[in-house]
Amino acid sequence: MREVYKALLELQELDEQIDRAEVALAEFSPRLETLEAPVAGYEREIASVRERLADMRSEVKRLEKAADQKRERLRNYEERLNRVRNVREETAARTELDLIRHAVDADDQEALELGEQATRAELRLDELEKQLSSAREAIAPQKEELLAARATSEAKLGGFRKSRDKSARKLTPDQQRLYDRTRAGKRKRVLAQLTHDGACGQCYNVLPIQQQSEVRQARALVRCEACGVILYAAE
Ligand SMILES: [Zn+2]
């Protein structure tokens, strides 16, 4: 039974170390996020400028195609103008020609303006990419440090978990379940020493004489009726 107490104490110590290591590990994510915030900001902005740029380029293409189609129609009307038989037909063809010419000019103008906007967006993109790479450079040493510290923290946690498994194997399944149930409680404390006057070392509730002697002689795993910890006697 002394071996069981020993294994339980080991397990409790390791679980406390695991808890602390998990808390320490969890602190890395927000720290990394804060460090990378400026980089993430540039990345978001670059993505949105790229998206707008792609939209502008496809719109320019659409306008150029529309203008080409209108120019084709323009040629047809110009040919028709050569074949008019009277003034009325000529006037009608010229009116139609003027309308199409205006429409072509409007498309061309719009395509030109959009093309200029796209060029400005490209310049902005270049600028943003430079800013992004200097932002990345600026945080690189700190980021490397944080990632290395996180890796160490992870390795430490892994080591504790391995040791925990080893300690847990020293217990029977029943004893493991008792341990887990006790640890699942509010206080998370699993074991406490019985005081010299027979009280629970955690909540100071006095145990019945029968249970006190069971604990002192290490005959059974006794839990405090008041707070639930498993009690063990000082050697
Ligand atoms: Zn107690």
Residues whose N, C-alpha, C, O or C-beta is under 5 A from the ligand:
A	BS01	ZN	C200 Q202 C203 Y204 N205 C224 A226 C227 G228
